Amino acid sequence: MAMRSHYCGLVTDAQLGETVSLCGWVNRRRDHGGVIFIDLRDREGYVQVVCDPDRADMFAVAEGVRNEYCVQVKGLVRARPAGTVNDNLKSGKIEVLCHELIVLNASVTPPFQIDDENLSETTRLTHRVLDLRRPYMQNNLMLRYRVSMEVRKFLDANGFVDIETPMLTKSTPEGARDYLVPSRVHDGHFFALPQSPQLFKQLLMVAGFDRYYQITKCFRDEDLRADRQPEFTQIDIETSFLGEEEIRDMFQGMITTVFKNTIGVDLGEFPVMTYQDAMHLYGSDKPDLRVNLQFTEVTDVMADVDFKVFSGAATMKNGRVVALRVPGGSVEGGGISRGEIDAYTEFVKIYGAKGLAYIRVNDLSKGRDGLQSPIVKNIHDTALNAVLERTGAQNGDLIFFGADKAKIVNDAIGALRLKVGLSEFGKKNGLFTAGWRPMWVVDFPMFEFDEEAQRYTATHHPFTAPKDGHEDWMVSAPEKCISKGYDMVLNGWEMGGGSVRIHRADVQQKVFDALKITPEEAQLKFGFLLDALQYGAPPHGGLAFGLDRIVTLMTGAESIRDVIAFPKTQRAQCLLTQAPSMVDEKQLRELHIKLRNADLVKAA
Amino acid sequence: MAMRSHYCGLVTDAQLGETVSLCGWVNRRRDHGGVIFIDLRDREGYVQVVCDPDRADMFAVAEGVRNEYCVQVKGLVRARPAGTVNDNLKSGKIEVLCHELIVLNASVTPPFQIDDENLSETTRLTHRVLDLRRPYMQNNLMLRYRVSMEVRKFLDANGFVDIETPMLTKSTPEGARDYLVPSRVHDGHFFALPQSPQLFKQLLMVAGFDRYYQITKCFRDEDLRADRQPEFTQIDIETSFLGEEEIRDMFQGMITTVFKNTIGVDLGEFPVMTYQDAMHLYGSDKPDLRVNLQFTEVTDVMADVDFKVFSGAATMKNGRVVALRVPGGSVEGGGISRGEIDAYTEFVKIYGAKGLAYIRVNDLSKGRDGLQSPIVKNIHDTALNAVLERTGAQNGDLIFFGADKAKIVNDAIGALRLKVGLSEFGKKNGLFTAGWRPMWVVDFPMFEFDEEAQRYTATHHPFTAPKDGHEDWMVSAPEKCISKGYDMVLNGWEMGGGSVRIHRADVQQKVFDALKITPEEAQLKFGFLLDALQYGAPPHGGLAFGLDRIVTLMTGAESIRDVIAFPKTQRAQCLLTQAPSMVDEKQLRELHIKLRNADLVKAA
């Protein structure tokens, strides 16, 4: 006979009067009036088990069980006594009167209560197996599964085929650092773990598979941030014979379907915004549209003001001056205080800003006298009027300014925008609207100029196609080239991105030229792609979504580590298994490598 | 407007009279009576396109296209003229009268015809993108996808949850060699790529996820054979609270469903055979039941025969003497010739046999005179009668013998059994029955004695549970312990295998004791598992299937390389991307390693 007839969490009044067999873990044991109550837990939830002393053998077992014992319970489903119904549980209307209690495995005392919500990250990752027993983590990983399964169903229905690409592949030191794998068979040679299956998926299009996908691990050996892991999971997609808009439409449909079918959220319309507009209005290519604040461009009117910070920024190469109007920010009693402005001033310095100029708009009818500001006396009328008009300033507003190189302004005022919007003040004053705000950002520039290296780099990657006609500018005026790239953004997070790819070898060569990649280099690194493009490569494009990020957003978790079963720490370590670890000298010898620091070799 | 209205291969008479838009590759172009015929190919098949000279612009384009050009065709679907219908194609009743022909991308002349079936492995792997355009490879990979999707559907319906486990994990030098990944952050430390997610899936059971699966890459740095790749794909499964038979039943159901739904094959019943019977009858733990030949044990009667090869084998430690009766093998004119016997004698030497004794059963009524054999004079009557009786020998049979250490006998005569069964003679004489012969092999011994290392090793892996009661023998009599392990075998291939696992820390410790793994070693290598088992680990078990093998079997391909998009060669190289490759000195320095052979460092 099967050990289990039902999951604990799914026993309901539909089973009233039935004898059930349950398996699970003792979440809590309470003695109450001579009766023992066990909250039994499995992945589907909790059920209350009642152990009556009139069954002496069973009761003796019940007296011995402790938290986290794994037990089997056979018993009768009955209604809970009036007044003890728990509406928070699916099983809250019933309880199981225990007939037989079998300890499947005892447990030593756990280092923490499973329902403790105040555990440190280190404790959680060290005792990950117990941490994973918590309903929070169970739910996160179950949701992650449902998301990936919904993705598969959608793609299957649309003719996409999951094709596996190699994990042991070739190192192409572009962009991020590769994880390397020494070859035993080929002395001095290394495989690299893939940063993405980009080239392989393009090759599959050239091979005629038409529609490809894969939910696969990618690897980047970068210094870790809160939303990064050495290995992360990508929903990787490529299609032939679809244009930019068709691709966007299809995958907007996919994400919409997935949100609907997993967490019941209707994402609604996805506005499409150009990269230029996004930078212009939000200083970011992944604006959080839940924050109801926008930049106002005032660079053009600041060139000749006396305030040197503004005029300097307005006239320098790549300089920018913007205003950020905060409605109600100067309303007496309810606005942003002087102390808060000081704190924001410190905050923007993190992003390289040297200060934070502002104007309090107290009373527009009083002209300059109605404005309170340390800088306004050094701004001439034309500029001041432009600021007030363009921002649409009203009495009671606070206007912040950013003036510096555009990158600093965008980063600093972009971050300030979010900070103000998400502040207590912002939430109270309608500057933040909770919900889901998806969007597309499109028309990325093909190239960015790397000031340090004094050369152009690819904004997306070097296989991104230019807009029709723009290929002619690639060498003569790279900064003018717009690509067929697109990013899907949700609440300020980049969920995914991609592009139409170059399918002609001659256009690909032009990109390499613009990037100053020599034909020899190109042949060495990407020769197999260039070769493939010669044999009737089809028009194709695609995108990749970050599965970890999507699920993190859905759950509202603070870190992607909360949606990964066995994540690494920010120091790229697994606290559970203690990986990475030292290895035997013999292993290194077989791989033809040795440590630079010979002291670290493990004793045999 | 969409570039494509239909896949080429799926246009049928349902579209008669419709204007369609197709995208694909020129498979062949034929000029016939002033008209150009193009066989257009996409992943779904072929369609015939007819280009009439009366549309001059289009015709000029058609004259220019060559094989493997990627083109778009707009045209009218019409019935093929009588007598030109091609029943081998889905689109064989129709053709598309071309109105507009657009070259999407030209192609240089491919190094081979796409439909050439006589390409070398090297050519195919070097030009893999073109090789993948062949319908054979397209079909193989599409089938592979359908198999994995059917697996997912089955597991989803049965409550299994796909949970990802780490690719960067800990080296545990047991069994096969690990692929290592040097850590940049931790000097002298290495990650290992997983040989299987075995420990993680057990941890997920301890964490209460109840039913886990993953279709995931595993890695073994072993010398390659025809059916091995450095990275291979495992359908990895684990469940809690199910016993050995329940697990087998469930996954027999899964494989049966998958075969039915993908290639329409009904696998029928799966006989369950003990490991002991399999070795006894077939000398193999993965017998190919399509071959209708069995071993006959005669060790017991050979101890005192004059023929030293037999008596020696019968009396040595771990020796074995078996007979293999080949019905009809001595029938005049249609049997196995002397030359063939000589060839088989050479064949068994590959497996370590020193020779191949045999008896031709010409006429049983004549007693010894009716037997033709170089050895029979040195076999006494008791032994000879036992051979004839136990094999059920009939006139016209040929009986082969194996006598040596059991391992050599099993390997050599096991291989001979297949060789004879699959020979022309075997097929003609009913010794081979084509079809699908699945089975379970169960009751594996817990341990095997490694003569070389003079210690016991785990037959499956050290986490396999012993049969109930057998745990007491683990230290006193390890050879008697039978495990709860099981393998699924199909036509002589191991498709998958697994076991009920040990869920109690004390039992796990006994296994480590039997394997002479010290507590310190065990703690260092598997401490996290031993630790987890202490916290109420549930009874659990599972198995893993080799996806590459399943699909190879289904397609009848000669190598698993034919069901993998981008495989490695037997020298563990990717001929397409030239991985592995040399890397920059800077990369090695960051990883704190250097090459032993300094000459191989790549110039900066």
Chai-1 contact restraints between the chains, C-beta under 6 A:
chainA,res_idxA,chainB,res_idxB,connection_type,confidence,min_distance_angstrom,max_distance_angstrom,comment,restraint_id
A,M3,B,F241,contact,1.0,0.0,6.0,A-B,restraint_1
A,R4,B,F241,contact,1.0,0.0,6.0,A-B,restraint_2
A,C23,B,F241,contact,1.0,0.0,6.0,A-B,restraint_3
A,W25,B,G536,contact,1.0,0.0,6.0,A-B,restraint_4
A,R43,B,G208,contact,1.0,0.0,6.0,A-B,restraint_5
A,R43,B,F209,contact,1.0,0.0,6.0,A-B,restraint_6
A,R43,B,D210,contact,1.0,0.0,6.0,A-B,restraint_7
A,E68,B,Y535,contact,1.0,0.0,6.0,A-B,restraint_8
A,E68,B,G536,contact,1.0,0.0,6.0,A-B,restraint_9
A,Y69,B,G536,contact,1.0,0.0,6.0,A-B,restraint_10
A,C70,B,G536,contact,1.0,0.0,6.0,A-B,restraint_11
A,C70,B,P538,contact,1.0,0.0,6.0,A-B,restraint_12
A,L104,B,P539,contact,1.0,0.0,6.0,A-B,restraint_13
A,N105,B,H503,contact,1.0,0.0,6.0,A-B,restraint_14
A,N105,B,G536,contact,1.0,0.0,6.0,A-B,restraint_15
A,N105,B,A537,contact,1.0,0.0,6.0,A-B,restraint_16
A,S107,B,Y535,contact,1.0,0.0,6.0,A-B,restraint_17
A,S107,B,G536,contact,1.0,0.0,6.0,A-B,restraint_18
A,V108,B,Q534,contact,1.0,0.0,6.0,A-B,restraint_19
A,P110,B,Y535,contact,1.0,0.0,6.0,A-B,restraint_20
A,V129,B,L203,contact,1.0,0.0,6.0,A-B,restraint_21
A,V129,B,V206,contact,1.0,0.0,6.0,A-B,restraint_22
A,V129,B,A207,contact,1.0,0.0,6.0,A-B,restraint_23
A,V129,B,A532,contact,1.0,0.0,6.0,A-B,restraint_24
A,L132,B,A207,contact,1.0,0.0,6.0,A-B,restraint_25
A,R133,B,A207,contact,1.0,0.0,6.0,A-B,restraint_26
A,R133,B,G208,contact,1.0,0.0,6.0,A-B,restraint_27
A,L141,B,I163,contact,1.0,0.0,6.0,A-B,restraint_28
A,Y145,B,V161,contact,1.0,0.0,6.0,A-B,restraint_29
A,Y145,B,D162,contact,1.0,0.0,6.0,A-B,restraint_30
A,V161,B,Y145,contact,1.0,0.0,6.0,A-B,restraint_31
A,D162,B,Y145,contact,1.0,0.0,6.0,A-B,restraint_32
A,I163,B,L141,contact,1.0,0.0,6.0,A-B,restraint_33
A,I163,B,A565,contact,1.0,0.0,6.0,A-B,restraint_34
A,P166,B,F566,contact,1.0,0.0,6.0,A-B,restraint_35
A,M167,B,K217,contact,1.0,0.0,6.0,A-B,restraint_36
A,M167,B,E231,contact,1.0,0.0,6.0,A-B,restraint_37
A,L168,B,P230,contact,1.0,0.0,6.0,A-B,restraint_38
A,L168,B,E231,contact,1.0,0.0,6.0,A-B,restraint_39
A,T169,B,A579,contact,1.0,0.0,6.0,A-B,restraint_40
A,K170,B,T577,contact,1.0,0.0,6.0,A-B,restraint_41
A,K170,B,A579,contact,1.0,0.0,6.0,A-B,restraint_42
A,K170,B,S581,contact,1.0,0.0,6.0,A-B,restraint_43
A,S171,B,V583,contact,1.0,0.0,6.0,A-B,restraint_44
A,Y179,B,V181,contact,1.0,0.0,6.0,A-B,restraint_45
A,V181,B,Y179,contact,1.0,0.0,6.0,A-B,restraint_46
A,V181,B,V181,contact,1.0,0.0,6.0,A-B,restraint_47
A,S183,B,P580,contact,1.0,0.0,6.0,A-B,restraint_48
A,R184,B,D221,contact,1.0,0.0,6.0,A-B,restraint_49
A,V185,B,R571,contact,1.0,0.0,6.0,A-B,restraint_50
A,V185,B,A572,contact,1.0,0.0,6.0,A-B,restraint_51
A,H186,B,P580,contact,1.0,0.0,6.0,A-B,restraint_52
A,D187,B,N597,contact,1.0,0.0,6.0,A-B,restraint_53
A,G188,B,L595,contact,1.0,0.0,6.0,A-B,restraint_54
A,G188,B,N597,contact,1.0,0.0,6.0,A-B,restraint_55
A,G188,B,L600,contact,1.0,0.0,6.0,A-B,restraint_56
A,H189,B,P580,contact,1.0,0.0,6.0,A-B,restraint_57
A,H189,B,S581,contact,1.0,0.0,6.0,A-B,restraint_58
A,H189,B,M582,contact,1.0,0.0,6.0,A-B,restraint_59
A,F190,B,P580,contact,1.0,0.0,6.0,A-B,restraint_60
A,F190,B,V583,contact,1.0,0.0,6.0,A-B,restraint_61
A,F191,B,A579,contact,1.0,0.0,6.0,A-B,restraint_62
A,F191,B,P580,contact,1.0,0.0,6.0,A-B,restraint_63
A,L203,B,V129,contact,1.0,0.0,6.0,A-B,restraint_64
A,V206,B,V129,contact,1.0,0.0,6.0,A-B,restraint_65
A,A207,B,V129,contact,1.0,0.0,6.0,A-B,restraint_66
A,A207,B,L132,contact,1.0,0.0,6.0,A-B,restraint_67
A,A207,B,R133,contact,1.0,0.0,6.0,A-B,restraint_68
A,G208,B,R43,contact,1.0,0.0,6.0,A-B,restraint_69
A,G208,B,R133,contact,1.0,0.0,6.0,A-B,restraint_70
A,F209,B,R43,contact,1.0,0.0,6.0,A-B,restraint_71
A,D210,B,R43,contact,1.0,0.0,6.0,A-B,restraint_72
A,K217,B,M167,contact,1.0,0.0,6.0,A-B,restraint_73
A,D221,B,R184,contact,1.0,0.0,6.0,A-B,restraint_74
A,P230,B,L168,contact,1.0,0.0,6.0,A-B,restraint_75
A,E231,B,M167,contact,1.0,0.0,6.0,A-B,restraint_76
A,E231,B,L168,contact,1.0,0.0,6.0,A-B,restraint_77
A,F241,B,M3,contact,1.0,0.0,6.0,A-B,restraint_78
A,F241,B,R4,contact,1.0,0.0,6.0,A-B,restraint_79
A,F241,B,C23,contact,1.0,0.0,6.0,A-B,restraint_80
A,H503,B,N105,contact,1.0,0.0,6.0,A-B,restraint_81
A,F528,B,L576,contact,1.0,0.0,6.0,A-B,restraint_82
A,F528,B,T577,contact,1.0,0.0,6.0,A-B,restraint_83
A,A532,B,V129,contact,1.0,0.0,6.0,A-B,restraint_84
A,Q534,B,V108,contact,1.0,0.0,6.0,A-B,restraint_85
A,Y535,B,E68,contact,1.0,0.0,6.0,A-B,restraint_86
A,Y535,B,S107,contact,1.0,0.0,6.0,A-B,restraint_87
A,Y535,B,P110,contact,1.0,0.0,6.0,A-B,restraint_88
A,G536,B,W25,contact,1.0,0.0,6.0,A-B,restraint_89
A,G536,B,E68,contact,1.0,0.0,6.0,A-B,restraint_90
A,G536,B,Y69,contact,1.0,0.0,6.0,A-B,restraint_91
A,G536,B,C70,contact,1.0,0.0,6.0,A-B,restraint_92
A,G536,B,N105,contact,1.0,0.0,6.0,A-B,restraint_93
A,G536,B,S107,contact,1.0,0.0,6.0,A-B,restraint_94
A,A537,B,N105,contact,1.0,0.0,6.0,A-B,restraint_95
A,P538,B,C70,contact,1.0,0.0,6.0,A-B,restraint_96
A,P539,B,L104,contact,1.0,0.0,6.0,A-B,restraint_97
A,A565,B,I163,contact,1.0,0.0,6.0,A-B,restraint_98
A,F566,B,P166,contact,1.0,0.0,6.0,A-B,restraint_99
A,R571,B,V185,contact,1.0,0.0,6.0,A-B,restraint_100
A,A572,B,V185,contact,1.0,0.0,6.0,A-B,restraint_101
A,L576,B,F528,contact,1.0,0.0,6.0,A-B,restraint_102
A,T577,B,K170,contact,1.0,0.0,6.0,A-B,restraint_103
A,T577,B,F528,contact,1.0,0.0,6.0,A-B,restraint_104
A,A579,B,T169,contact,1.0,0.0,6.0,A-B,restraint_105
A,A579,B,K170,contact,1.0,0.0,6.0,A-B,restraint_106
A,A579,B,F191,contact,1.0,0.0,6.0,A-B,restraint_107
A,P580,B,S183,contact,1.0,0.0,6.0,A-B,restraint_108
A,P580,B,H186,contact,1.0,0.0,6.0,A-B,restraint_109
A,P580,B,H189,contact,1.0,0.0,6.0,A-B,restraint_110
A,P580,B,F190,contact,1.0,0.0,6.0,A-B,restraint_111
A,P580,B,F191,contact,1.0,0.0,6.0,A-B,restraint_112
A,S581,B,K170,contact,1.0,0.0,6.0,A-B,restraint_113
A,S581,B,H189,contact,1.0,0.0,6.0,A-B,restraint_114
A,M582,B,H189,contact,1.0,0.0,6.0,A-B,restraint_115
A,V583,B,S171,contact,1.0,0.0,6.0,A-B,restraint_116
A,V583,B,F190,contact,1.0,0.0,6.0,A-B,restraint_117
A,H592,B,R596,contact,1.0,0.0,6.0,A-B,restraint_118
A,I593,B,I593,contact,1.0,0.0,6.0,A-B,restraint_119
A,K594,B,K594,contact,1.0,0.0,6.0,A-B,restraint_120
A,K594,B,R596,contact,1.0,0.0,6.0,A-B,restraint_121
A,L595,B,G188,contact,1.0,0.0,6.0,A-B,restraint_122
A,R596,B,H592,contact,1.0,0.0,6.0,A-B,restraint_123
A,R596,B,K594,contact,1.0,0.0,6.0,A-B,restraint_124
A,N597,B,D187,contact,1.0,0.0,6.0,A-B,restraint_125
A,N597,B,G188,contact,1.0,0.0,6.0,A-B,restraint_126
A,L600,B,G188,contact,1.0,0.0,6.0,A-B,restraint_127
